[in-house]
């Protein structure tokens, strides 16, 4: 599993978001889009998966934490 945090784009008025991908090195394409978390109010400070890859924890620059 791979999570990519994308910064807000002020020129296009888009909020920050997180895209989630499944990683399978044996198949093409190697990265398969799963889902995303949209309209985050600010940039992401950190994100991490649980050891079983079941939960995604992230914290934004406003100190809001979500699982």
BELCOR-V485534 format. One record per pair of residues at least 12 apart in sequence whose ideal C-beta (glycine too) atoms are under 7 Angstrom apart, sorted by the first residue. I is the first residue (numbers start at 1). J is the second residue. Records with the same first field share a line. If there is no record, write none. Layout:
BEGIN
I=J ; J
END
This chain:
BEGIN
1=20 ; 22 ; 23 ; 49 ; 53
2=21 ; 23 ; 31
3=18 ; 20 ; 47 ; 56
4=18 ; 19
5=18 ; 44 ; 47
6=19
7=43
8=43
15=39 ; 40 ; 41
16=40 ; 42 ; 43 ; 44
17=36 ; 37 ; 38 ; 40
18=36 ; 37 ; 44 ; 47 ; 58
19=33 ; 36
20=34 ; 35 ; 36
21=33 ; 34
22=34
40=60
41=60 ; 62
42=60 ; 61 ; 62
43=60 ; 61
44=58 ; 60
45=59 ; 60 ; 61
46=58 ; 59
55=67
END
